[in-house]
Amino acid sequence: MSKFKEYINETVNEMVHNVTWPTWKELQSNTIIVVVASIIISLFIFVMDFGFGIVGDSESSWRGILGFIYHMF
């Protein structure tokens, strides 16, 4: 049990004294970067899915890439 207490004490000491926490401004700017990157990546995936989803068989509905793969099997 003493090793567990020592581990907890060392962890708290590390988190309080040795970890460099971001400022509020840094946190906000990094959050904006992540949100914008997520939107760009999701739009890219949507465009790819839409492009591959237009297939020329008897069904005229859009299926997307997953619909195309499921239709193959």
Order of alpha helices (4+ residues) and beta strands (2+ residues): alpha-alpha-alpha
